[in-house]
Amino acid sequence: MHKKSVEEAVTSLHDLSAVDLIAGYRAKQFSPSEVLEDVLTHVAAWEPHLKALYAFDPDGAREAAKASTARWTGSTTWSRSISIATRPRGTPT
């Protein structure tokens, strides 16, 4: 992972950049499921104050993280085209 200055010190998985997340997954330091659980803990602490989430779906996120973890650990194959959902299933437009 790239070096961070003292001001940029990371204390939690939810603080990592995308570059550092990819490096950590490749090095098997942590999994997408572990990162998600850290993010959900952070959300649980702040959401009651911020009230910023709409159509929050932690179970759906866990399913996606589990599938991603399986791909990173090599227990399933990568699809040639991985689509990125622009909105969660069931979210009103």
PAPA-950503 format. One record per atom (N, C-alpha, C): atom name; residue in three letters; x, y, z. Coordinates in steps of 0.05 Angstrom, whole numbers. Atoms other than C-alpha are relative to their C-alpha. Example, Ala and Ser with C-alpha at 12.3 -4.5 7.8 and 13.67 -1.06 7.14 Angstrom:
# PAPA-950503
<node atomo="N" residuo="ALA" X="18" Y="-24" Z="0"/>
<node atomo="CA" residuo="ALA" X="246" Y="-90" Z="156"/>
<node atomo="C" residuo="ALA" X="18" Y="24" Z="0"/>
<node atomo="N" residuo="SER" X="-16" Y="-24" Z="-1"/>
<node atomo="CA" residuo="SER" X="273" Y="-21" Z="143"/>
<node atomo="C" residuo="SER" X="-15" Y="22" Z="14"/>
END
This chain:
# PAPA-950503
<node atomo="N" residuo="MET" X="17" Y="-23" Z="0"/>
<node atomo="CA" residuo="MET" X="0" Y="0" Z="0"/>
<node atomo="C" residuo="MET" X="18" Y="25" Z="0"/>
<node atomo="N" residuo="HIS" X="-16" Y="-24" Z="1"/>
<node atomo="CA" residuo="HIS" X="24" Y="70" Z="-12"/>
<node atomo="C" residuo="HIS" X="2" Y="13" Z="28"/>
<node atomo="N" residuo="LYS" X="-6" Y="-11" Z="-27"/>
<node atomo="CA" residuo="LYS" X="54" Y="108" Z="47"/>
<node atomo="C" residuo="LYS" X="-18" Y="25" Z="4"/>
<node atomo="N" residuo="LYS" X="17" Y="-23" Z="-7"/>
<node atomo="CA" residuo="LYS" X="11" Y="159" Z="83"/>
<node atomo="C" residuo="LYS" X="16" Y="18" Z="19"/>
<node atomo="N" residuo="SER" X="-13" Y="-19" Z="-19"/>
<node atomo="CA" residuo="SER" X="34" Y="221" Z="120"/>
<node atomo="C" residuo="SER" X="-13" Y="-4" Z="27"/>
<node atomo="N" residuo="VAL" X="11" Y="1" Z="-27"/>
<node atomo="CA" residuo="VAL" X="21" Y="228" Z="194"/>
<node atomo="C" residuo="VAL" X="-29" Y="10" Z="1"/>
<node atomo="N" residuo="GLU" X="27" Y="-12" Z="0"/>
<node atomo="CA" residuo="GLU" X="-40" Y="271" Z="179"/>
<node atomo="C" residuo="GLU" X="-20" Y="-19" Z="-13"/>
<node atomo="N" residuo="GLU" X="17" Y="18" Z="15"/>
<node atomo="CA" residuo="GLU" X="-68" Y="215" Z="134"/>
<node atomo="C" residuo="GLU" X="-2" Y="-28" Z="14"/>
<node atomo="N" residuo="ALA" X="-1" Y="26" Z="-13"/>
<node atomo="CA" residuo="ALA" X="-59" Y="159" Z="185"/>
<node atomo="C" residuo="ALA" X="-28" Y="-13" Z="0"/>
<node atomo="N" residuo="VAL" X="25" Y="15" Z="1"/>
<node atomo="CA" residuo="VAL" X="-113" Y="106" Z="176"/>
<node atomo="C" residuo="VAL" X="-3" Y="-16" Z="25"/>
<node atomo="N" residuo="THR" X="5" Y="15" Z="-24"/>
<node atomo="CA" residuo="THR" X="-145" Y="76" Z="237"/>
<node atomo="C" residuo="THR" X="-21" Y="-22" Z="-4"/>
<node atomo="N" residuo="SER" X="21" Y="19" Z="5"/>
<node atomo="CA" residuo="SER" X="-203" Y="37" Z="207"/>
<node atomo="C" residuo="SER" X="-1" Y="-8" Z="-29"/>
<node atomo="N" residuo="LEU" X="3" Y="8" Z="28"/>
<node atomo="CA" residuo="LEU" X="-219" Y="-2" Z="144"/>
<node atomo="C" residuo="LEU" X="-17" Y="20" Z="-16"/>
<node atomo="N" residuo="HIS" X="17" Y="-19" Z="15"/>
<node atomo="CA" residuo="HIS" X="-273" Y="49" Z="126"/>
<node atomo="C" residuo="HIS" X="15" Y="25" Z="-8"/>
<node atomo="N" residuo="ASP" X="-16" Y="-23" Z="7"/>
<node atomo="CA" residuo="ASP" X="-218" Y="102" Z="122"/>
<node atomo="C" residuo="ASP" X="18" Y="-5" Z="-24"/>
<node atomo="N" residuo="LEU" X="-18" Y="6" Z="22"/>
<node atomo="CA" residuo="LEU" X="-179" Y="66" Z="67"/>
<node atomo="C" residuo="LEU" X="-9" Y="11" Z="-26"/>
<node atomo="N" residuo="SER" X="7" Y="-8" Z="27"/>
<node atomo="CA" residuo="SER" X="-176" Y="93" Z="-3"/>
<node atomo="C" residuo="SER" X="-5" Y="-24" Z="-17"/>
<node atomo="N" residuo="ALA" X="5" Y="22" Z="18"/>
<node atomo="CA" residuo="ALA" X="-198" Y="51" Z="-62"/>
<node atomo="C" residuo="ALA" X="26" Y="-14" Z="-8"/>
<node atomo="N" residuo="VAL" X="-26" Y="12" Z="7"/>
<node atomo="CA" residuo="VAL" X="-124" Y="40" Z="-80"/>
<node atomo="C" residuo="VAL" X="9" Y="-18" Z="23"/>
<node atomo="N" residuo="ASP" X="-8" Y="17" Z="-23"/>
<node atomo="CA" residuo="ASP" X="-110" Y="14" Z="-10"/>
<node atomo="C" residuo="ASP" X="-18" Y="-24" Z="5"/>
<node atomo="N" residuo="LEU" X="18" Y="23" Z="-2"/>
<node atomo="CA" residuo="LEU" X="-172" Y="-30" Z="-9"/>
<node atomo="C" residuo="LEU" X="8" Y="-21" Z="-20"/>
<node atomo="N" residuo="ILE" X="-8" Y="19" Z="20"/>
<node atomo="CA" residuo="ILE" X="-151" Y="-63" Z="-74"/>
<node atomo="C" residuo="ILE" X="26" Y="-14" Z="8"/>
<node atomo="N" residuo="ALA" X="-26" Y="11" Z="-9"/>
<node atomo="CA" residuo="ALA" X="-80" Y="-73" Z="-47"/>
<node atomo="C" residuo="ALA" X="-4" Y="-19" Z="23"/>
<node atomo="N" residuo="GLY" X="5" Y="18" Z="-22"/>
<node atomo="CA" residuo="GLY" X="-107" Y="-103" Z="17"/>
<node atomo="C" residuo="GLY" X="-15" Y="-25" Z="-8"/>
<node atomo="N" residuo="TYR" X="14" Y="24" Z="10"/>
<node atomo="CA" residuo="TYR" X="-154" Y="-150" Z="-20"/>
<node atomo="C" residuo="TYR" X="21" Y="-19" Z="-14"/>
<node atomo="N" residuo="ARG" X="-20" Y="16" Z="15"/>
<node atomo="CA" residuo="ARG" X="-96" Y="-173" Z="-65"/>
<node atomo="C" residuo="ARG" X="19" Y="-14" Z="20"/>
<node atomo="N" residuo="ALA" X="-19" Y="11" Z="-20"/>
<node atomo="CA" residuo="ALA" X="-51" Y="-184" Z="-4"/>
<node atomo="C" residuo="ALA" X="-14" Y="-18" Z="20"/>
<node atomo="N" residuo="LYS" X="17" Y="16" Z="-18"/>
<node atomo="CA" residuo="LYS" X="-108" Y="-220" Z="32"/>
<node atomo="C" residuo="LYS" X="3" Y="10" Z="29"/>
<node atomo="N" residuo="GLN" X="-1" Y="-12" Z="-27"/>
<node atomo="CA" residuo="GLN" X="-101" Y="-172" Z="91"/>
<node atomo="C" residuo="GLN" X="-28" Y="2" Z="12"/>
<node atomo="N" residuo="PHE" X="28" Y="-2" Z="-9"/>
<node atomo="CA" residuo="PHE" X="-177" Y="-165" Z="95"/>
<node atomo="C" residuo="PHE" X="-17" Y="-6" Z="-25"/>
<node atomo="N" residuo="SER" X="19" Y="6" Z="22"/>
<node atomo="CA" residuo="SER" X="-238" Y="-182" Z="53"/>
<node atomo="C" residuo="SER" X="-21" Y="22" Z="-3"/>
<node atomo="N" residuo="PRO" X="22" Y="-19" Z="4"/>
<node atomo="CA" residuo="PRO" X="-295" Y="-141" Z="23"/>
<node atomo="C" residuo="PRO" X="-21" Y="-3" Z="22"/>
<node atomo="N" residuo="SER" X="19" Y="4" Z="-22"/>
<node atomo="CA" residuo="SER" X="-340" Y="-172" Z="76"/>
<node atomo="C" residuo="SER" X="9" Y="13" Z="26"/>
<node atomo="N" residuo="GLU" X="-10" Y="-13" Z="-24"/>
<node atomo="CA" residuo="GLU" X="-295" Y="-148" Z="132"/>
<node atomo="C" residuo="GLU" X="-2" Y="30" Z="-2"/>
<node atomo="N" residuo="VAL" X="2" Y="-29" Z="4"/>
<node atomo="CA" residuo="VAL" X="-292" Y="-78" Z="102"/>
<node atomo="C" residuo="VAL" X="-29" Y="9" Z="3"/>
<node atomo="N" residuo="LEU" X="28" Y="-7" Z="-2"/>
<node atomo="CA" residuo="LEU" X="-368" Y="-77" Z="95"/>
<node atomo="C" residuo="LEU" X="-9" Y="1" Z="29"/>
<node atomo="N" residuo="GLU" X="8" Y="0" Z="-28"/>
<node atomo="CA" residuo="GLU" X="-378" Y="-96" Z="168"/>
<node atomo="C" residuo="GLU" X="11" Y="24" Z="15"/>
<node atomo="N" residuo="ASP" X="-12" Y="-24" Z="-13"/>
<node atomo="CA" residuo="ASP" X="-331" Y="-40" Z="189"/>
<node atomo="C" residuo="ASP" X="-16" Y="25" Z="-9"/>
<node atomo="N" residuo="VAL" X="16" Y="-23" Z="10"/>
<node atomo="CA" residuo="VAL" X="-370" Y="9" Z="145"/>
<node atomo="C" residuo="VAL" X="-27" Y="0" Z="13"/>
<node atomo="N" residuo="LEU" X="26" Y="1" Z="-12"/>
<node atomo="CA" residuo="LEU" X="-436" Y="-15" Z="173"/>
<node atomo="C" residuo="LEU" X="1" Y="9" Z="30"/>
<node atomo="N" residuo="THR" X="-4" Y="-9" Z="-28"/>
<node atomo="CA" residuo="THR" X="-410" Y="-4" Z="244"/>
<node atomo="C" residuo="THR" X="2" Y="30" Z="1"/>
<node atomo="N" residuo="HIS" X="-4" Y="-29" Z="2"/>
<node atomo="CA" residuo="HIS" X="-389" Y="66" Z="224"/>
<node atomo="C" residuo="HIS" X="-27" Y="14" Z="-7"/>
<node atomo="N" residuo="VAL" X="27" Y="-11" Z="7"/>
<node atomo="CA" residuo="VAL" X="-458" Y="79" Z="192"/>
<node atomo="C" residuo="VAL" X="-18" Y="-1" Z="24"/>
<node atomo="N" residuo="ALA" X="17" Y="3" Z="-24"/>
<node atomo="CA" residuo="ALA" X="-493" Y="54" Z="255"/>
<node atomo="C" residuo="ALA" X="6" Y="22" Z="21"/>
<node atomo="N" residuo="ALA" X="-8" Y="-20" Z="-19"/>
<node atomo="CA" residuo="ALA" X="-454" Y="104" Z="296"/>
<node atomo="C" residuo="ALA" X="-9" Y="28" Z="-9"/>
<node atomo="N" residuo="TRP" X="5" Y="-27" Z="10"/>
<node atomo="CA" residuo="TRP" X="-467" Y="164" Z="251"/>
<node atomo="C" residuo="TRP" X="-28" Y="6" Z="-11"/>
<node atomo="N" residuo="GLU" X="25" Y="-4" Z="14"/>
<node atomo="CA" residuo="GLU" X="-533" Y="153" Z="215"/>
<node atomo="C" residuo="GLU" X="-22" Y="13" Z="18"/>
<node atomo="N" residuo="PRO" X="20" Y="-13" Z="-16"/>
<node atomo="CA" residuo="PRO" X="-577" Y="171" Z="275"/>
<node atomo="C" residuo="PRO" X="3" Y="30" Z="2"/>
<node atomo="N" residuo="HIS" X="-5" Y="-29" Z="-2"/>
<node atomo="CA" residuo="HIS" X="-544" Y="240" Z="276"/>
<node atomo="C" residuo="HIS" X="-3" Y="13" Z="-28"/>
<node atomo="N" residuo="LEU" X="0" Y="-12" Z="26"/>
<node atomo="CA" residuo="LEU" X="-538" Y="251" Z="201"/>
<node atomo="C" residuo="LEU" X="-26" Y="-3" Z="-15"/>
<node atomo="N" residuo="LYS" X="25" Y="6" Z="13"/>
<node atomo="CA" residuo="LYS" X="-603" Y="219" Z="177"/>
<node atomo="C" residuo="LYS" X="3" Y="5" Z="-31"/>
<node atomo="N" residuo="ALA" X="-6" Y="-5" Z="28"/>
<node atomo="CA" residuo="ALA" X="-573" Y="217" Z="107"/>
<node atomo="C" residuo="ALA" X="-6" Y="-23" Z="-19"/>
<node atomo="N" residuo="LEU" X="3" Y="23" Z="18"/>
<node atomo="CA" residuo="LEU" X="-588" Y="147" Z="81"/>
<node atomo="C" residuo="LEU" X="-29" Y="-2" Z="-10"/>
<node atomo="N" residuo="TYR" X="26" Y="5" Z="14"/>
<node atomo="CA" residuo="TYR" X="-644" Y="129" Z="33"/>
<node atomo="C" residuo="TYR" X="2" Y="-28" Z="-11"/>
<node atomo="N" residuo="ALA" X="1" Y="28" Z="10"/>
<node atomo="CA" residuo="ALA" X="-663" Y="57" Z="16"/>
<node atomo="C" residuo="ALA" X="24" Y="-16" Z="10"/>
<node atomo="N" residuo="PHE" X="-23" Y="14" Z="-12"/>
<node atomo="CA" residuo="PHE" X="-609" Y="30" Z="63"/>
<node atomo="C" residuo="PHE" X="-6" Y="-30" Z="-1"/>
<node atomo="N" residuo="ASP" X="5" Y="28" Z="3"/>
<node atomo="CA" residuo="ASP" X="-601" Y="-44" Z="49"/>
<node atomo="C" residuo="ASP" X="25" Y="-16" Z="9"/>
<node atomo="N" residuo="PRO" X="-24" Y="14" Z="-9"/>
<node atomo="CA" residuo="PRO" X="-547" Y="-76" Z="93"/>
<node atomo="C" residuo="PRO" X="0" Y="-29" Z="-8"/>
<node atomo="N" residuo="ASP" X="1" Y="28" Z="8"/>
<node atomo="CA" residuo="ASP" X="-571" Y="-146" Z="76"/>
<node atomo="C" residuo="ASP" X="9" Y="-4" Z="-29"/>
<node atomo="N" residuo="GLY" X="-9" Y="0" Z="28"/>
<node atomo="CA" residuo="GLY" X="-563" Y="-132" Z="2"/>
<node atomo="C" residuo="GLY" X="29" Y="5" Z="-3"/>
<node atomo="N" residuo="ALA" X="-29" Y="-6" Z="0"/>
<node atomo="CA" residuo="ALA" X="-495" Y="-102" Z="15"/>
<node atomo="C" residuo="ALA" X="16" Y="-24" Z="9"/>
<node atomo="N" residuo="ARG" X="-14" Y="24" Z="-9"/>
<node atomo="CA" residuo="ARG" X="-475" Y="-164" Z="54"/>
<node atomo="C" residuo="ARG" X="1" Y="-21" Z="-22"/>
<node atomo="N" residuo="GLU" X="0" Y="19" Z="23"/>
<node atomo="CA" residuo="GLU" X="-496" Y="-208" Z="-5"/>
<node atomo="C" residuo="GLU" X="21" Y="7" Z="-21"/>
<node atomo="N" residuo="ALA" X="-20" Y="-9" Z="20"/>
<node atomo="CA" residuo="ALA" X="-454" Y="-166" Z="-53"/>
<node atomo="C" residuo="ALA" X="28" Y="-3" Z="11"/>
<node atomo="N" residuo="ALA" X="-26" Y="2" Z="-12"/>
<node atomo="CA" residuo="ALA" X="-395" Y="-165" Z="-5"/>
<node atomo="C" residuo="ALA" X="9" Y="-30" Z="1"/>
<node atomo="N" residuo="LYS" X="-6" Y="29" Z="-1"/>
<node atomo="CA" residuo="LYS" X="-399" Y="-241" Z="3"/>
<node atomo="C" residuo="LYS" X="8" Y="-10" Z="-28"/>
<node atomo="N" residuo="ALA" X="-7" Y="8" Z="28"/>
<node atomo="CA" residuo="ALA" X="-398" Y="-250" Z="-73"/>
<node atomo="C" residuo="ALA" X="27" Y="11" Z="-7"/>
<node atomo="N" residuo="SER" X="-25" Y="-12" Z="6"/>
<node atomo="CA" residuo="SER" X="-340" Y="-202" Z="-79"/>
<node atomo="C" residuo="SER" X="23" Y="-15" Z="15"/>
<node atomo="N" residuo="THR" X="-20" Y="14" Z="-16"/>
<node atomo="CA" residuo="THR" X="-302" Y="-238" Z="-23"/>
<node atomo="C" residuo="THR" X="6" Y="-27" Z="-14"/>
<node atomo="N" residuo="ALA" X="-4" Y="26" Z="14"/>
<node atomo="CA" residuo="ALA" X="-313" Y="-304" Z="-61"/>
<node atomo="C" residuo="ALA" X="18" Y="4" Z="-24"/>
<node atomo="N" residuo="ARG" X="-17" Y="-5" Z="24"/>
<node atomo="CA" residuo="ARG" X="-283" Y="-273" Z="-124"/>
<node atomo="C" residuo="ARG" X="29" Y="5" Z="8"/>
<node atomo="N" residuo="TRP" X="-27" Y="-6" Z="-9"/>
<node atomo="CA" residuo="TRP" X="-223" Y="-245" Z="-86"/>
<node atomo="C" residuo="TRP" X="15" Y="-24" Z="11"/>
<node atomo="N" residuo="THR" X="-13" Y="24" Z="-11"/>
<node atomo="CA" residuo="THR" X="-209" Y="-311" Z="-52"/>
<node atomo="C" residuo="THR" X="3" Y="-22" Z="-20"/>
<node atomo="N" residuo="GLY" X="-3" Y="19" Z="21"/>
<node atomo="CA" residuo="GLY" X="-214" Y="-348" Z="-117"/>
<node atomo="C" residuo="GLY" X="-19" Y="-24" Z="1"/>
<node atomo="N" residuo="SER" X="18" Y="23" Z="-2"/>
<node atomo="CA" residuo="SER" X="-272" Y="-393" Z="-96"/>
<node atomo="C" residuo="SER" X="-23" Y="2" Z="-20"/>
<node atomo="N" residuo="THR" X="19" Y="-3" Z="22"/>
<node atomo="CA" residuo="THR" X="-313" Y="-367" Z="-155"/>
<node atomo="C" residuo="THR" X="14" Y="14" Z="-22"/>
<node atomo="N" residuo="THR" X="-13" Y="-13" Z="23"/>
<node atomo="CA" residuo="THR" X="-296" Y="-341" Z="-224"/>
<node atomo="C" residuo="THR" X="-12" Y="28" Z="-4"/>
<node atomo="N" residuo="TRP" X="8" Y="-27" Z="7"/>
<node atomo="CA" residuo="TRP" X="-299" Y="-269" Z="-247"/>
<node atomo="C" residuo="TRP" X="-16" Y="-1" Z="-25"/>
<node atomo="N" residuo="SER" X="16" Y="-2" Z="25"/>
<node atomo="CA" residuo="SER" X="-351" Y="-252" Z="-299"/>
<node atomo="C" residuo="SER" X="16" Y="18" Z="-19"/>
<node atomo="N" residuo="ARG" X="-13" Y="-17" Z="20"/>
<node atomo="CA" residuo="ARG" X="-325" Y="-222" Z="-364"/>
<node atomo="C" residuo="ARG" X="-9" Y="29" Z="3"/>
<node atomo="N" residuo="SER" X="11" Y="-27" Z="-3"/>
<node atomo="CA" residuo="SER" X="-370" Y="-163" Z="-351"/>
<node atomo="C" residuo="SER" X="-14" Y="2" Z="27"/>
<node atomo="N" residuo="ILE" X="12" Y="-4" Z="-26"/>
<node atomo="CA" residuo="ILE" X="-386" Y="-141" Z="-281"/>
<node atomo="C" residuo="ILE" X="-15" Y="27" Z="-2"/>
<node atomo="N" residuo="SER" X="16" Y="-24" Z="2"/>
<node atomo="CA" residuo="SER" X="-443" Y="-91" Z="-282"/>
<node atomo="C" residuo="SER" X="-1" Y="13" Z="27"/>
<node atomo="N" residuo="ILE" X="2" Y="-15" Z="-25"/>
<node atomo="CA" residuo="ILE" X="-447" Y="-37" Z="-230"/>
<node atomo="C" residuo="ILE" X="-29" Y="12" Z="0"/>
<node atomo="N" residuo="ALA" X="28" Y="-10" Z="-2"/>
<node atomo="CA" residuo="ALA" X="-518" Y="-22" Z="-207"/>
<node atomo="C" residuo="ALA" X="1" Y="30" Z="6"/>
<node atomo="N" residuo="THR" X="2" Y="-29" Z="-4"/>
<node atomo="CA" residuo="THR" X="-536" Y="51" Z="-211"/>
<node atomo="C" residuo="THR" X="-20" Y="6" Z="22"/>
<node atomo="N" residuo="ARG" X="18" Y="-4" Z="-22"/>
<node atomo="CA" residuo="ARG" X="-591" Y="42" Z="-160"/>
<node atomo="C" residuo="ARG" X="-8" Y="-27" Z="11"/>
<node atomo="N" residuo="PRO" X="7" Y="25" Z="-12"/>
<node atomo="CA" residuo="PRO" X="-611" Y="-12" Z="-111"/>
<node atomo="C" residuo="PRO" X="-26" Y="-11" Z="-11"/>
<node atomo="N" residuo="ARG" X="25" Y="13" Z="9"/>
<node atomo="CA" residuo="ARG" X="-665" Y="-62" Z="-132"/>
<node atomo="C" residuo="ARG" X="-22" Y="9" Z="19"/>
<node atomo="N" residuo="GLY" X="23" Y="-7" Z="-16"/>
<node atomo="CA" residuo="GLY" X="-733" Y="-40" Z="-108"/>
<node atomo="C" residuo="GLY" X="-1" Y="29" Z="9"/>
<node atomo="N" residuo="THR" X="0" Y="-28" Z="-7"/>
<node atomo="CA" residuo="THR" X="-714" Y="33" Z="-100"/>
<node atomo="C" residuo="THR" X="-19" Y="15" Z="-19"/>
<node atomo="N" residuo="PRO" X="17" Y="-15" Z="17"/>
<node atomo="CA" residuo="PRO" X="-769" Y="78" Z="-126"/>
<node atomo="C" residuo="PRO" X="15" Y="21" Z="-16"/>
<node atomo="N" residuo="THR" X="-13" Y="-20" Z="16"/>
<node atomo="CA" residuo="THR" X="-749" Y="124" Z="-183"/>
<node atomo="C" residuo="THR" X="-14" Y="27" Z="2"/>
END
